[in-house]
Amino acid sequence: MPPEPRVWTEDVRPEWIDYNGHLSEAYYVLVFGHATDAVIFGLGIDPAVTGTSLYTVEAHVRYLDQVPPGARLEVRTSVIGASAKLLWLWHEMRSEGRLRATEEVLAVHVDAGAGRSSPFPDELRARIEALRVPAPAHAGRRIALG
């Protein structure tokens, strides 16, 4: 049985609504960032304690549907890849039972004291691998016309 995605929930704030009357694009990324933070801390990575963190090095957002004012957002996050230093996450944002957006994030493990990337410790790597699921069909896509 595959591991359950990590879930982050958050309510849309009035100041996040743009001139078109729906969630402004920057706030999709903010909420996805909060979901990434929840995964980081859920894995046991705490910069104040471990001296390490994850830094985003690349992200790709797909805006699939508008989010109305006051909506309750749910972001489900899965680990879809990992290497010695990199973590690949897949976020799906839903509201009212509808998929509103996705984001894939590539993050690098960083030793804050050294100021550079570092391999995941074995124990952390094992936790990451236990959460790993196959990448969805839309992961790894690029922007293109037509």
Long-range contacts (C-beta under 8 A, 24 or more apart in sequence): 2-133, 3-78, 3-130, 3-131, 3-132, 3-133, 5-76, 5-77, 5-78, 5-92, 6-35, 6-38, 6-39, 6-42, 6-76, 6-77, 6-78, 6-131, 7-74, 7-75, 7-76, 7-77, 8-34, 8-35, 8-38, 8-74, 8-75, 8-77, 9-72, 9-73, 9-74, 9-75, 10-34, 10-72, 10-73, 10-75, 11-70, 11-71, 11-72, 11-73, 12-67, 12-68, 12-69, 12-70, 12-71, 12-72, 12-73, 14-69, 14-70, 17-69, 21-68, 21-69, 22-66, 22-67, 22-68, 22-69, 23-66, 23-67, 23-68, 23-71, 25-61, 25-63, 28-61, 28-63, 28-67, 28-93, 28-100, 28-101, 28-103, 29-59, 29-61, 29-103, 31-73, 31-75, 31-93, 32-59, 32-61, 32-75, 32-91, 32-93, 32-101, 32-103, 32-105, 34-75, 35-75, 35-77, 35-91, 36-77, 36-89, 36-91, 36-105, 36-107, 38-77, 39-77, 39-79, 39-89, 43-124, 43-127, 43-128, 44-124, 44-127, 45-109, 45-124, 47-112, 51-111, 51-112, 51-113, 52-109, 52-110, 52-111, 52-112, 52-118, 53-109, 53-110, 53-112, 54-87, 54-107, 54-108, 54-109, 54-110, 55-107, 55-108, 55-110, 56-105, 56-106, 56-107, 57-86, 57-106, 57-107, 57-108, 58-105, 58-106, 59-103, 59-104, 59-105, 59-106, 60-103, 60-104, 60-141, 61-101, 61-102, 61-103, 62-101, 62-102, 62-103, 62-138, 63-100, 63-101, 64-99, 64-100, 64-101, 64-102, 65-98, 65-99, 65-100, 65-101, 66-100, 67-93, 67-95, 67-100, 67-101, 68-95, 71-95, 71-96, 73-100, 78-131, 78-133, 79-128, 79-131, 79-132, 79-133, 80-104, 80-132, 80-133, 80-134, 80-135, 80-136, 80-139, 81-132, 81-135, 82-120, 82-125, 82-128, 82-129, 82-132, 84-119, 84-120, 84-125, 85-109, 85-117, 85-118, 85-119, 85-120, 87-128, 88-135, 88-139, 90-135, 90-136, 90-139, 102-138, 104-139, 104-140
